[in-house]
């Protein structure tokens, strides 16, 4: 069973949500799910780019109520 | 190490430039680049521990926006570049001498002073960004 960590980065701007996600990933085990909430559209676009570049798994990227919820699985 | 290199020269004292430098360093470092930051001229005083320099001047409208909104501070981004991305952040040895600083006077994530000759040698083959 994977743990799921939720990081609420709403209200901050690029690259704040990305850096908070990375800090969360570093503290997690391989296979863990990390969900970052962001109100910054730039981060919602940039985080999936970073996930693809470094080789983690983008599980979902959805928007509701003015915030993006980006779920990432740590793969390594 | 085969990862691509980014070398960032930081000399400005204004918030817009310092913020952009910090963004390049931090995002570059956490994205698989080997990042080296060279702090010199008016930028160095913001990395001195125990001193409280005046807030970096905004420089323009965007700098004012950065101050009034909840953008991450350039200092926290440089720290994350070092701690999350293993960026190497060095002060310029000339600037250290002029300001009368010792390595222990600087923030803990700032590494040993570097001369320009060594920095330029390390920057061979790197993207070089100057702010």
N, CA and C atoms of all chains as a GROMACS GRO file, in nm:
protein
  621
    1UNK      N    1   0.085  -0.120   0.000
    1UNK     CA    2   0.000   0.000   0.000
    1UNK      C    3   0.089   0.125   0.000
    2UNK      N    4   0.068   0.213  -0.099
    2UNK     CA    5   0.149   0.334  -0.107
    2UNK      C    6   0.096   0.440  -0.012
    3UNK      N    7   0.188   0.510   0.052
    3UNK     CA    8   0.146   0.625   0.130
    3UNK      C    9   0.112   0.737   0.033
    4UNK      N   10   0.033   0.832   0.077
    4UNK     CA   11   0.005   0.948  -0.007
    4UNK      C   12   0.027   1.073   0.076
    5UNK      N   13   0.118   1.153   0.028
    5UNK     CA   14   0.151   1.278   0.098
    5UNK      C   15   0.084   1.392   0.022
    6UNK      N   16   0.020   1.482   0.094
    6UNK     CA   17  -0.043   1.597   0.030
    6UNK      C   18   0.033   1.724   0.069
    7UNK      N   19   0.071   1.798  -0.032
    7UNK     CA   20   0.146   1.922  -0.012
    7UNK      C   21   0.060   2.037  -0.061
    8UNK      N   22   0.022   2.125   0.028
    8UNK     CA   23  -0.062   2.239  -0.008
    8UNK      C   24   0.027   2.359  -0.036
    9UNK      N   25   0.051   2.384  -0.164
    9UNK     CA   26   0.137   2.496  -0.204
    9UNK      C   27   0.055   2.609  -0.266
   10UNK      N   28  -0.074   2.611  -0.235
   10UNK     CA   29  -0.157   2.718  -0.288
   10UNK      C   30  -0.112   2.852  -0.231
   11UNK      N   31  -0.116   2.954  -0.313
   11UNK     CA   32  -0.080   3.088  -0.266
   11UNK      C   33   0.064   3.124  -0.290
   12UNK      N   34   0.145   3.030  -0.334
   12UNK     CA   35   0.282   3.065  -0.367
   12UNK      C   36   0.303   3.053  -0.518
   13UNK      N   37   0.414   3.102  -0.564
   13UNK     CA   38   0.436   3.114  -0.707
   13UNK      C   39   0.558   3.034  -0.750
   14UNK      N   40   0.565   3.013  -0.880
   14UNK     CA   41   0.675   2.939  -0.942
   14UNK      C   42   0.810   2.994  -0.898
   15UNK      N   43   0.906   2.912  -0.860
   15UNK     CA   44   0.901   2.766  -0.857
   15UNK      C   45   0.867   2.707  -0.720
   16UNK      N   46   0.796   2.783  -0.638
   16UNK     CA   47   0.765   2.735  -0.503
   16UNK      C   48   0.697   2.599  -0.498
   17UNK      N   49   0.584   2.581  -0.571
   17UNK     CA   50   0.519   2.449  -0.566
   17UNK      C   51   0.610   2.335  -0.613
   18UNK      N   52   0.689   2.360  -0.716
   18UNK     CA   53   0.782   2.256  -0.764
   18UNK      C   54   0.884   2.221  -0.656
   19UNK      N   55   0.939   2.323  -0.592
   19UNK     CA   56   1.042   2.296  -0.492
   19UNK      C   57   0.981   2.223  -0.371
   20UNK      N   58   0.858   2.257  -0.336
   20UNK     CA   59   0.792   2.186  -0.225
   20UNK      C   60   0.764   2.041  -0.262
   21UNK      N   61   0.726   2.019  -0.388
   21UNK     CA   62   0.705   1.882  -0.435
   21UNK      C   63   0.835   1.802  -0.426
   22UNK      N   64   0.943   1.862  -0.471
   22UNK     CA   65   1.071   1.790  -0.471
   22UNK      C   66   1.114   1.757  -0.328
   23UNK      N   67   1.095   1.852  -0.237
   23UNK     CA   68   1.128   1.825  -0.096
   23UNK      C   69   1.043   1.708  -0.046
   24UNK      N   70   0.915   1.704  -0.085
   24UNK     CA   71   0.828   1.594  -0.045
   24UNK      C   72   0.871   1.462  -0.103
   25UNK      N   73   0.914   1.464  -0.230
   25UNK     CA   74   0.960   1.341  -0.294
   25UNK      C   75   1.085   1.288  -0.225
   26UNK      N   76   1.176   1.379  -0.190
   26UNK     CA   77   1.300   1.336  -0.125
   26UNK      C   78   1.273   1.266   0.007
   27UNK      N   79   1.166   1.306   0.075
   27UNK     CA   80   1.134   1.248   0.206
   27UNK      C   81   1.051   1.122   0.195
   28UNK      N   82   1.013   1.082   0.073
   28UNK     CA   83   0.921   0.970   0.055
   28UNK      C   84   0.994   0.845   0.006
   29UNK      N   85   0.928   0.733   0.025
   29UNK     CA   86   0.981   0.607  -0.024
   29UNK      C   87   0.948   0.591  -0.173
   30UNK      N   88   1.027   0.510  -0.242
   30UNK     CA   89   0.995   0.477  -0.381
   30UNK      C   90   0.857   0.411  -0.386
   31UNK      N   91   0.776   0.453  -0.481
   31UNK     CA   92   0.640   0.402  -0.494
   31UNK      C   93   0.536   0.492  -0.429
   32UNK      N   94   0.581   0.586  -0.348
   32UNK     CA   95   0.486   0.674  -0.277
   32UNK      C   96   0.417   0.769  -0.373
   33UNK      N   97   0.297   0.807  -0.337
   33UNK     CA   98   0.223   0.907  -0.412
   33UNK      C   99   0.234   1.040  -0.339
   34UNK      N  100   0.260   1.144  -0.414
   34UNK     CA  101   0.267   1.278  -0.358
   34UNK      C  102   0.172   1.366  -0.439
   35UNK      N  103   0.083   1.432  -0.370
   35UNK     CA  104  -0.012   1.522  -0.436
   35UNK      C  105   0.021   1.665  -0.397
   36UNK      N  106   0.043   1.750  -0.498
   36UNK     CA  107   0.071   1.891  -0.469
   36UNK      C  108  -0.046   1.975  -0.519
   37UNK      N  109  -0.092   2.065  -0.432
   37UNK     CA  110  -0.200   2.157  -0.468
   37UNK      C  111  -0.135   2.291  -0.501
   38UNK      N  112  -0.172   2.347  -0.617
   38UNK     CA  113  -0.111   2.473  -0.659
   38UNK      C  114  -0.218   2.564  -0.718
   39UNK      N  115  -0.211   2.690  -0.682
   39UNK     CA  116  -0.299   2.790  -0.744
   39UNK      C  117  -0.228   2.864  -0.856
   40UNK      N  118  -0.108   2.823  -0.886
   40UNK     CA  119  -0.024   2.890  -0.984
   40UNK      C  120  -0.025   2.810  -1.114
   41UNK      N  121  -0.080   2.869  -1.220
   41UNK     CA  122  -0.094   2.795  -1.346
   41UNK      C  123   0.043   2.760  -1.406
   42UNK      N  124   0.139   2.850  -1.387
   42UNK     CA  125   0.273   2.822  -1.439
   42UNK      C  126   0.329   2.694  -1.379
   43UNK      N  127   0.308   2.678  -1.250
   43UNK     CA  128   0.358   2.556  -1.184
   43UNK      C  129   0.283   2.434  -1.235
   44UNK      N  130   0.154   2.450  -1.262
   44UNK     CA  131   0.076   2.336  -1.311
   44UNK      C  132   0.128   2.288  -1.446
   45UNK      N  133   0.185   2.379  -1.522
   45UNK     CA  134   0.246   2.341  -1.650
   45UNK      C  135   0.389   2.290  -1.631
   46UNK      N  136   0.460   2.351  -1.537
   46UNK     CA  137   0.603   2.323  -1.522
   46UNK      C  138   0.628   2.192  -1.447
   47UNK      N  139   0.545   2.162  -1.350
   47UNK     CA  140   0.568   2.041  -1.269
   47UNK      C  141   0.563   1.914  -1.356
   48UNK      N  142   0.462   1.898  -1.445
   48UNK     CA  143   0.465   1.779  -1.530
   48UNK      C  144   0.590   1.771  -1.618
   49UNK      N  145   0.640   1.888  -1.662
   49UNK     CA  146   0.764   1.888  -1.741
   49UNK      C  147   0.880   1.834  -1.657
   50UNK      N  148   0.886   1.878  -1.532
   50UNK     CA  149   0.993   1.831  -1.444
   50UNK      C  150   0.980   1.681  -1.417
   51UNK      N  151   0.857   1.638  -1.393
   51UNK     CA  152   0.834   1.495  -1.363
   51UNK      C  153   0.880   1.409  -1.480
   52UNK      N  154   0.847   1.452  -1.602
   52UNK     CA  155   0.887   1.376  -1.720
   52UNK      C  156   1.039   1.377  -1.736
   53UNK      N  157   1.099   1.491  -1.708
   53UNK     CA  158   1.244   1.505  -1.728
   53UNK      C  159   1.323   1.415  -1.634
   54UNK      N  160   1.280   1.409  -1.509
   54UNK     CA  161   1.360   1.334  -1.412
   54UNK      C  162   1.314   1.188  -1.400
   55UNK      N  163   1.199   1.155  -1.462
   55UNK     CA  164   1.162   1.015  -1.471
   55UNK      C  165   1.070   0.962  -1.363
   56UNK      N  166   1.001   1.052  -1.291
   56UNK     CA  167   0.896   1.003  -1.203
   56UNK      C  168   0.768   0.985  -1.285
   57UNK      N  169   0.659   0.943  -1.222
   57UNK     CA  170   0.535   0.916  -1.294
   57UNK      C  171   0.429   1.021  -1.260
   58UNK      N  172   0.377   1.086  -1.364
   58UNK     CA  173   0.265   1.178  -1.344
   58UNK      C  174   0.137   1.096  -1.342
   59UNK      N  175   0.074   1.089  -1.228
   59UNK     CA  176  -0.047   1.007  -1.214
   59UNK      C  177  -0.170   1.084  -1.261
   60UNK      N  178  -0.180   1.211  -1.223
   60UNK     CA  179  -0.294   1.291  -1.267
   60UNK      C  180  -0.262   1.439  -1.250
   61UNK      N  181  -0.334   1.520  -1.325
   61UNK     CA  182  -0.320   1.665  -1.316
   61UNK      C  183  -0.457   1.725  -1.344
   62UNK      N  184  -0.528   1.763  -1.240
   62UNK     CA  185  -0.665   1.809  -1.255
   62UNK      C  186  -0.681   1.947  -1.194
   63UNK      N  187  -0.783   2.019  -1.239
   63UNK     CA  188  -0.809   2.152  -1.187
   63UNK      C  189  -0.952   2.160  -1.134
   64UNK      N  190  -0.966   2.217  -1.016
   64UNK     CA  191  -1.099   2.242  -0.963
   64UNK      C  192  -1.090   2.351  -0.858
   65UNK      N  193  -1.190   2.434  -0.853
   65UNK     CA  194  -1.199   2.542  -0.753
   65UNK      C  195  -1.074   2.630  -0.753
   66UNK      N  196  -1.023   2.658  -0.870
   66UNK     CA  197  -0.911   2.750  -0.881
   66UNK      C  198  -0.776   2.692  -0.841
   67UNK      N  199  -0.771   2.563  -0.823
   67UNK     CA  200  -0.642   2.503  -0.787
   67UNK      C  201  -0.616   2.379  -0.872
   68UNK      N  202  -0.491   2.352  -0.895
   68UNK     CA  203  -0.451   2.231  -0.965
   68UNK      C  204  -0.408   2.127  -0.861
   69UNK      N  205  -0.446   2.003  -0.887
   69UNK     CA  206  -0.405   1.892  -0.801
   69UNK      C  207  -0.321   1.798  -0.887
   70UNK      N  208  -0.194   1.794  -0.858
   70UNK     CA  209  -0.100   1.717  -0.940
   70UNK      C  210  -0.049   1.601  -0.854
   71UNK      N  211  -0.074   1.480  -0.902
   71UNK     CA  212  -0.034   1.361  -0.826
   71UNK      C  213   0.084   1.295  -0.898
   72UNK      N  214   0.188   1.271  -0.822
   72UNK     CA  215   0.312   1.216  -0.877
   72UNK      C  216   0.348   1.090  -0.798
   73UNK      N  217   0.394   0.986  -0.870
   73UNK     CA  218   0.446   0.868  -0.802
   73UNK      C  219   0.599   0.870  -0.811
   74UNK      N  220   0.662   0.854  -0.695
   74UNK     CA  221   0.807   0.847  -0.691
   74UNK      C  222   0.850   0.712  -0.746
   75UNK      N  223   0.936   0.712  -0.848
   75UNK     CA  224   0.971   0.586  -0.914
   75UNK      C  225   1.115   0.543  -0.889
   76UNK      N  226   1.193   0.628  -0.824
   76UNK     CA  227   1.334   0.590  -0.805
   76UNK      C  228   1.391   0.662  -0.686
   77UNK      N  229   3.125   1.320  -1.410
   77UNK     CA  230   2.980   1.338  -1.418
   77UNK      C  231   2.942   1.387  -1.558
   78UNK      N  232   2.841   1.327  -1.619
   78UNK     CA  233   2.804   1.362  -1.755
   78UNK      C  234   2.686   1.457  -1.764
   79UNK      N  235   2.628   1.493  -1.651
   79UNK     CA  236   2.511   1.578  -1.657
   79UNK      C  237   2.550   1.717  -1.708
   80UNK      N  238   2.459   1.781  -1.781
   80UNK     CA  239   2.492   1.913  -1.838
   80UNK      C  240   2.516   2.015  -1.727
   81UNK      N  241   2.599   2.113  -1.760
   81UNK     CA  242   2.641   2.209  -1.658
   81UNK      C  243   2.576   2.346  -1.682
   82UNK      N  244   2.543   2.410  -1.572
   82UNK     CA  245   2.495   2.548  -1.574
   82UNK      C  246   2.581   2.627  -1.476
   83UNK      N  247   2.636   2.737  -1.524
   83UNK     CA  248   2.713   2.826  -1.436
   83UNK      C  249   2.640   2.960  -1.428
   84UNK      N  250   2.617   3.004  -1.306
   84UNK     CA  251   2.538   3.124  -1.284
   84UNK      C  252   2.625   3.228  -1.213
   85UNK      N  253   2.644   3.342  -1.277
   85UNK     CA  254   2.720   3.452  -1.218
   85UNK      C  255   2.619   3.552  -1.162
   86UNK      N  256   2.628   3.582  -1.034
   86UNK     CA  257   2.530   3.670  -0.969
   86UNK      C  258   2.605   3.790  -0.912
   87UNK      N  259   2.577   3.907  -0.964
   87UNK     CA  260   2.646   4.028  -0.920
   87UNK      C  261   2.550   4.140  -0.880
   88UNK      N  262   2.425   4.129  -0.914
   88UNK     CA  263   2.330   4.239  -0.894
   88UNK      C  264   2.282   4.247  -0.749
   89UNK      N  265   2.235   4.364  -0.710
   89UNK     CA  266   2.174   4.375  -0.577
   89UNK      C  267   2.023   4.392  -0.588
   90UNK      N  268   1.965   4.383  -0.709
   90UNK     CA  269   1.820   4.409  -0.716
   90UNK      C  270   1.741   4.280  -0.718
   91UNK      N  271   1.621   4.290  -0.666
   91UNK     CA  272   1.539   4.172  -0.642
   91UNK      C  273   1.501   4.098  -0.769
   92UNK      N  274   1.472   4.172  -0.875
   92UNK     CA  275   1.433   4.103  -0.998
   92UNK      C  276   1.546   4.012  -1.047
   93UNK      N  277   1.666   4.066  -1.049
   93UNK     CA  278   1.780   3.988  -1.099
   93UNK      C  279   1.814   3.874  -1.005
   94UNK      N  280   1.813   3.901  -0.875
   94UNK     CA  281   1.846   3.797  -0.778
   94UNK      C  282   1.742   3.684  -0.784
   95UNK      N  283   1.615   3.721  -0.802
   95UNK     CA  284   1.510   3.619  -0.809
   95UNK      C  285   1.528   3.531  -0.932
   96UNK      N  286   1.558   3.594  -1.047
   96UNK     CA  287   1.574   3.514  -1.169
   96UNK      C  288   1.696   3.424  -1.158
   97UNK      N  289   1.803   3.476  -1.099
   97UNK     CA  290   1.923   3.394  -1.079
   97UNK      C  291   1.891   3.274  -0.991
   98UNK      N  292   1.817   3.299  -0.885
   98UNK     CA  293   1.782   3.191  -0.791
   98UNK      C  294   1.690   3.088  -0.857
   99UNK      N  295   1.601   3.135  -0.943
   99UNK     CA  296   1.510   3.043  -1.012
   99UNK      C  297   1.588   2.954  -1.108
  100UNK      N  298   1.680   3.013  -1.184
  100UNK     CA  299   1.761   2.933  -1.277
  100UNK      C  300   1.844   2.831  -1.200
  101UNK      N  301   1.905   2.878  -1.089
  101UNK     CA  302   1.991   2.787  -1.012
  101UNK      C  303   1.911   2.673  -0.950
  102UNK      N  304   1.796   2.705  -0.892
  102UNK     CA  305   1.722   2.601  -0.819
  102UNK      C  306   1.655   2.503  -0.914
  103UNK      N  307   1.588   2.554  -1.015
  103UNK     CA  308   1.519   2.462  -1.108
  103UNK      C  309   1.622   2.383  -1.189
  104UNK      N  310   1.730   2.449  -1.228
  104UNK     CA  311   1.836   2.377  -1.298
  104UNK      C  312   1.893   2.265  -1.214
  105UNK      N  313   1.918   2.296  -1.087
  105UNK     CA  314   1.982   2.197  -1.000
  105UNK      C  315   1.893   2.077  -0.973
  106UNK      N  316   1.764   2.099  -0.962
  106UNK     CA  317   1.675   1.986  -0.932
  106UNK      C  318   1.631   1.913  -1.059
  107UNK      N  319   1.678   1.961  -1.174
  107UNK     CA  320   1.639   1.898  -1.300
  107UNK      C  321   1.756   1.824  -1.365
  108UNK      N  322   1.853   1.791  -1.286
  108UNK     CA  323   1.961   1.706  -1.337
  108UNK      C  324   2.081   1.780  -1.390
  109UNK      N  325   2.085   1.911  -1.374
  109UNK     CA  326   2.202   1.987  -1.417
  109UNK      C  327   2.302   1.998  -1.303
  110UNK      N  328   2.427   2.010  -1.341
  110UNK     CA  329   2.534   2.036  -1.245
  110UNK      C  330   2.548   2.188  -1.238
  111UNK      N  331   2.499   2.247  -1.129
  111UNK     CA  332   2.490   2.393  -1.120
  111UNK      C  333   2.599   2.448  -1.029
  112UNK      N  334   2.668   2.549  -1.080
  112UNK     CA  335   2.765   2.623  -1.000
  112UNK      C  336   2.723   2.770  -0.999
  113UNK      N  337   2.716   2.828  -0.882
  113UNK     CA  338   2.679   2.969  -0.867
  113UNK      C  339   2.799   3.045  -0.815
  114UNK      N  340   2.825   3.160  -0.875
  114UNK     CA  341   2.940   3.243  -0.838
  114UNK      C  342   2.886   3.377  -0.789
  115UNK      N  343   2.898   3.404  -0.661
  115UNK     CA  344   2.842   3.525  -0.600
  115UNK      C  345   2.950   3.632  -0.591
  116UNK      N  346   2.923   3.748  -0.648
  116UNK     CA  347   3.024   3.854  -0.641
  116UNK      C  348   2.956   3.990  -0.637
  117UNK      N  349   3.036   4.093  -0.633
  117UNK     CA  350   2.993   4.233  -0.634
  117UNK      C  351   2.880   4.257  -0.533
  118UNK      N  352   2.776   4.326  -0.576
  118UNK     CA  353   2.671   4.368  -0.482
  118UNK      C  354   2.580   4.255  -0.436
  119UNK      N  355   2.590   4.139  -0.497
  119UNK     CA  356   2.503   4.028  -0.455
  119UNK      C  357   2.552   3.961  -0.328
  120UNK      N  358   2.680   3.970  -0.300
  120UNK     CA  359   2.737   3.887  -0.194
  120UNK      C  360   2.684   3.921  -0.056
  121UNK      N  361   2.655   4.048  -0.031
  121UNK     CA  362   2.620   4.085   0.106
  121UNK      C  363   2.491   4.019   0.156
  122UNK      N  364   2.407   3.975   0.062
  122UNK     CA  365   2.282   3.909   0.106
  122UNK      C  366   2.308   3.768   0.162
  123UNK      N  367   2.429   3.720   0.146
  123UNK     CA  368   2.461   3.585   0.190
  123UNK      C  369   2.545   3.585   0.318
  124UNK      N  370   2.559   3.703   0.378
  124UNK     CA  371   2.635   3.715   0.502
  124UNK      C  372   2.542   3.685   0.620
  125UNK      N  373   2.588   3.597   0.707
  125UNK     CA  374   2.509   3.562   0.825
  125UNK      C  375   2.525   3.670   0.930
  126UNK      N  376   2.418   3.701   1.000
  126UNK     CA  377   2.427   3.792   1.112
  126UNK      C  378   2.419   3.937   1.075
  127UNK      N  379   2.423   3.966   0.946
  127UNK     CA  380   2.401   4.104   0.904
  127UNK      C  381   2.261   4.111   0.845
  128UNK      N  382   2.205   4.223   0.852
  128UNK     CA  383   2.070   4.242   0.803
  128UNK      C  384   2.073   4.351   0.696
  129UNK      N  385   2.116   4.317   0.575
  129UNK     CA  386   2.123   4.421   0.473
  129UNK      C  387   1.984   4.472   0.440
  130UNK      N  388   1.975   4.593   0.392
  130UNK     CA  389   1.843   4.641   0.352
  130UNK      C  390   1.784   4.549   0.246
  131UNK      N  391   1.652   4.543   0.242
  131UNK     CA  392   1.588   4.456   0.143
  131UNK      C  393   1.638   4.492   0.004
  132UNK      N  394   1.654   4.390  -0.078
  132UNK     CA  395   1.702   4.416  -0.214
  132UNK      C  396   1.604   4.509  -0.284
  133UNK      N  397   1.654   4.617  -0.343
  133UNK     CA  398   1.563   4.708  -0.413
  133UNK      C  399   1.490   4.636  -0.526
  134UNK      N  400   1.365   4.676  -0.548
  134UNK     CA  401   1.280   4.603  -0.641
  134UNK      C  402   1.335   4.607  -0.783
  135UNK      N  403   1.386   4.720  -0.824
  135UNK     CA  404   1.437   4.744  -0.960
  135UNK      C  405   1.327   4.788  -1.055
  136UNK      N  406   1.210   4.733  -1.044
  136UNK     CA  407   1.102   4.768  -1.136
  136UNK      C  408   0.970   4.716  -1.084
  137UNK      N  409   0.869   4.730  -1.168
  137UNK     CA  410   0.734   4.690  -1.126
  137UNK      C  411   0.730   4.543  -1.087
  138UNK      N  412   0.802   4.461  -1.160
  138UNK     CA  413   0.794   4.318  -1.129
  138UNK      C  414   0.858   4.288  -0.994
  139UNK      N  415   0.965   4.360  -0.965
  139UNK     CA  416   1.026   4.343  -0.834
  139UNK      C  417   0.931   4.382  -0.722
  140UNK      N  418   0.851   4.485  -0.747
  140UNK     CA  419   0.750   4.524  -0.648
  140UNK      C  420   0.645   4.415  -0.632
  141UNK      N  421   0.607   4.356  -0.745
  141UNK     CA  422   0.509   4.246  -0.738
  141UNK      C  423   0.564   4.129  -0.658
  142UNK      N  424   0.691   4.097  -0.681
  142UNK     CA  425   0.753   3.985  -0.607
  142UNK      C  426   0.749   4.011  -0.457
  143UNK      N  427   0.766   4.138  -0.420
  143UNK     CA  428   0.765   4.171  -0.278
  143UNK      C  429   0.625   4.165  -0.219
  144UNK      N  430   0.527   4.206  -0.297
  144UNK     CA  431   0.392   4.215  -0.242
  144UNK      C  432   0.316   4.083  -0.250
  145UNK      N  433   0.356   3.995  -0.339
  145UNK     CA  434   0.291   3.864  -0.350
  145UNK      C  435   0.376   3.760  -0.280
  146UNK      N  436   0.326   3.641  -0.275
  146UNK     CA  437   0.393   3.537  -0.197
  146UNK      C  438   0.490   3.456  -0.283
  147UNK      N  439   0.580   3.526  -0.349
  147UNK     CA  440   0.682   3.454  -0.427
  147UNK      C  441   0.790   3.404  -0.331
  148UNK      N  442   0.846   3.287  -0.359
  148UNK     CA  443   0.954   3.237  -0.272
  148UNK      C  444   1.070   3.337  -0.273
  149UNK      N  445   1.134   3.357  -0.159
  149UNK     CA  446   1.245   3.452  -0.155
  149UNK      C  447   1.365   3.397  -0.231
  150UNK      N  448   1.447   3.486  -0.286
  150UNK     CA  449   1.564   3.437  -0.360
  150UNK      C  450   1.658   3.362  -0.268
  151UNK      N  451   1.665   3.403  -0.143
  151UNK     CA  452   1.755   3.331  -0.050
  151UNK      C  453   1.707   3.188  -0.027
  152UNK      N  454   1.576   3.170  -0.012
  152UNK     CA  455   1.527   3.034   0.010
  152UNK      C  456   1.547   2.949  -0.115
  153UNK      N  457   1.536   3.009  -0.233
  153UNK     CA  458   1.556   2.933  -0.356
  153UNK      C  459   1.703   2.892  -0.372
  154UNK      N  460   1.794   2.982  -0.337
  154UNK     CA  461   1.936   2.942  -0.344
  154UNK      C  462   1.964   2.828  -0.244
  155UNK      N  463   1.904   2.838  -0.128
  155UNK     CA  464   1.925   2.731  -0.028
  155UNK      C  465   1.869   2.598  -0.080
  156UNK      N  466   1.752   2.603  -0.143
  156UNK     CA  467   1.694   2.480  -0.199
  156UNK      C  468   1.778   2.427  -0.315
  157UNK      N  469   1.836   2.518  -0.392
  157UNK     CA  470   1.925   2.474  -0.500
  157UNK      C  471   2.039   2.390  -0.444
  158UNK      N  472   2.092   2.435  -0.330
  158UNK     CA  473   2.204   2.362  -0.270
  158UNK      C  474   2.157   2.234  -0.202
  159UNK      N  475   2.046   2.242  -0.128
  159UNK     CA  476   2.006   2.128  -0.045
  159UNK      C  477   1.928   2.023  -0.124
  160UNK      N  478   1.844   2.066  -0.217
  160UNK     CA  479   1.764   1.970  -0.293
  160UNK      C  480   1.834   1.929  -0.422
  161UNK      N  481   1.912   2.020  -0.479
  161UNK     CA  482   1.972   1.993  -0.609
  161UNK      C  483   2.122   1.982  -0.609
  162UNK      N  484   2.180   1.998  -0.491
  162UNK     CA  485   2.326   1.987  -0.476
  162UNK      C  486   2.400   2.088  -0.564
  163UNK      N  487   2.340   2.206  -0.582
  163UNK     CA  488   2.413   2.314  -0.649
  163UNK      C  489   2.532   2.355  -0.563
  164UNK      N  490   2.638   2.392  -0.629
  164UNK     CA  491   2.755   2.442  -0.558
  164UNK      C  492   2.754   2.594  -0.566
  165UNK      N  493   2.744   2.657  -0.452
  165UNK     CA  494   2.734   2.803  -0.446
  165UNK      C  495   2.862   2.856  -0.382
  166UNK      N  496   2.934   2.936  -0.459
  166UNK     CA  497   3.064   2.985  -0.412
  166UNK      C  498   3.068   3.137  -0.410
  167UNK      N  499   3.130   3.196  -0.310
  167UNK     CA  500   3.156   3.339  -0.317
  167UNK      C  501   3.282   3.366  -0.396
  168UNK      N  502   3.286   3.481  -0.457
  168UNK     CA  503   3.405   3.526  -0.530
  168UNK      C  504   3.513   3.565  -0.428
  169UNK      N  505   3.632   3.513  -0.446
  169UNK     CA  506   3.737   3.540  -0.348
  169UNK      C  507   3.775   3.688  -0.346
  170UNK      N  508   3.769   3.754  -0.461
  170UNK     CA  509   3.798   3.898  -0.464
  170UNK      C  510   3.696   3.976  -0.381
  171UNK      N  511   3.569   3.943  -0.398
  171UNK     CA  512   3.465   4.013  -0.322
  171UNK      C  513   3.479   3.985  -0.173
  172UNK      N  514   3.516   3.862  -0.139
  172UNK     CA  515   3.539   3.829   0.002
  172UNK      C  516   3.649   3.917   0.060
  173UNK      N  517   3.757   3.933  -0.016
  173UNK     CA  518   3.868   4.014   0.032
  173UNK      C  519   3.826   4.160   0.049
  174UNK      N  520   3.756   4.213  -0.050
  174UNK     CA  521   3.717   4.354  -0.043
  174UNK      C  522   3.622   4.382   0.074
  175UNK      N  523   3.535   4.287   0.102
  175UNK     CA  524   3.439   4.305   0.211
  175UNK      C  525   3.495   4.259   0.345
  176UNK      N  526   3.614   4.203   0.345
  176UNK     CA  527   3.674   4.157   0.470
  176UNK      C  528   3.600   4.039   0.531
  177UNK      N  529   3.549   3.951   0.446
  177UNK     CA  530   3.468   3.839   0.494
  177UNK      C  531   3.552   3.711   0.504
  178UNK      N  532   3.513   3.626   0.600
  178UNK     CA  533   3.568   3.492   0.613
  178UNK      C  534   3.460   3.392   0.570
  179UNK      N  535   3.501   3.272   0.529
  179UNK     CA  536   3.399   3.173   0.486
  179UNK      C  537   3.292   3.150   0.592
  180UNK      N  538   3.329   3.154   0.719
  180UNK     CA  539   3.231   3.129   0.825
  180UNK      C  540   3.131   3.244   0.841
  181UNK      N  541   3.156   3.357   0.774
  181UNK     CA  542   3.062   3.469   0.780
  181UNK      C  543   2.941   3.446   0.689
  182UNK      N  544   2.948   3.346   0.604
  182UNK     CA  545   2.844   3.328   0.503
  182UNK      C  546   2.746   3.218   0.542
  183UNK      N  547   2.633   3.219   0.478
  183UNK     CA  548   2.530   3.118   0.505
  183UNK      C  549   2.588   2.978   0.486
  184UNK      N  550   2.540   2.882   0.564
  184UNK     CA  551   2.607   2.752   0.569
  184UNK      C  552   2.609   2.676   0.437
  185UNK      N  553   2.516   2.705   0.348
  185UNK     CA  554   2.516   2.632   0.221
  185UNK      C  555   2.612   2.693   0.119
  186UNK      N  556   2.674   2.806   0.154
  186UNK     CA  557   2.772   2.867   0.065
  186UNK      C  558   2.907   2.798   0.088
  187UNK      N  559   2.968   2.753  -0.022
  187UNK     CA  560   3.091   2.676  -0.010
  187UNK      C  561   3.213   2.768  -0.012
  188UNK      N  562   3.329   2.710  -0.027
  188UNK     CA  563   3.455   2.785  -0.016
  188UNK      C  564   3.466   2.892  -0.125
  189UNK      N  565   3.536   3.001  -0.095
  189UNK     CA  566   3.557   3.104  -0.197
  189UNK      C  567   3.627   3.048  -0.320
  190UNK      N  568   3.592   3.108  -0.433
  190UNK     CA  569   3.644   3.060  -0.560
  190UNK      C  570   3.701   3.179  -0.636
  191UNK      N  571   3.817   3.161  -0.695
  191UNK     CA  572   3.872   3.264  -0.782
  191UNK      C  573   3.811   3.256  -0.920
  192UNK      N  574   3.822   3.365  -0.993
  192UNK     CA  575   3.760   3.370  -1.125
  192UNK      C  576   3.824   3.270  -1.221
  193UNK      N  577   3.953   3.251  -1.206
  193UNK     CA  578   4.020   3.156  -1.296
  193UNK      C  579   3.962   3.016  -1.281
  194UNK      N  580   3.944   2.973  -1.158
  194UNK     CA  581   3.889   2.840  -1.133
  194UNK      C  582   3.743   2.833  -1.178
  195UNK      N  583   3.667   2.939  -1.149
  195UNK     CA  584   3.526   2.938  -1.190
  195UNK      C  585   3.515   2.926  -1.342
  196UNK      N  586   3.593   3.005  -1.414
  196UNK     CA  587   3.587   3.001  -1.560
  196UNK      C  588   3.631   2.865  -1.613
  197UNK      N  589   3.727   2.807  -1.547
  197UNK     CA  590   3.772   2.674  -1.588
  197UNK      C  591   3.659   2.573  -1.568
  198UNK      N  592   3.594   2.582  -1.451
  198UNK     CA  593   3.482   2.492  -1.423
  198UNK      C  594   3.366   2.513  -1.520
  199UNK      N  595   3.354   2.636  -1.572
  199UNK     CA  596   3.240   2.670  -1.659
  199UNK      C  597   3.261   2.624  -1.803
  200UNK      N  598   3.374   2.564  -1.830
  200UNK     CA  599   3.399   2.516  -1.967
  200UNK      C  600   3.290   2.419  -2.011
  201UNK      N  601   3.226   2.450  -2.121
  201UNK     CA  602   3.121   2.363  -2.173
  201UNK      C  603   2.986   2.382  -2.109
  202UNK      N  604   2.975   2.478  -2.019
  202UNK     CA  605   2.848   2.500  -1.948
  202UNK      C  606   2.765   2.608  -2.015
  203UNK      N  607   2.634   2.604  -1.991
  203UNK     CA  608   2.554   2.724  -2.012
  203UNK      C  609   2.598   2.824  -1.906
  204UNK      N  610   2.622   2.948  -1.946
  204UNK     CA  611   2.662   3.050  -1.849
  204UNK      C  612   2.556   3.160  -1.848
  205UNK      N  613   2.504   3.185  -1.729
  205UNK     CA  614   2.401   3.287  -1.710
  205UNK      C  615   2.455   3.393  -1.615
  206UNK      N  616   2.432   3.518  -1.648
  206UNK     CA  617   2.481   3.626  -1.564
  206UNK      C  618   2.366   3.717  -1.524
  207UNK      N  619   2.360   3.745  -1.395
  207UNK     CA  620   2.253   3.830  -1.342
  207UNK      C  621   2.313   3.941  -1.256
   0.00000   0.00000   0.00000
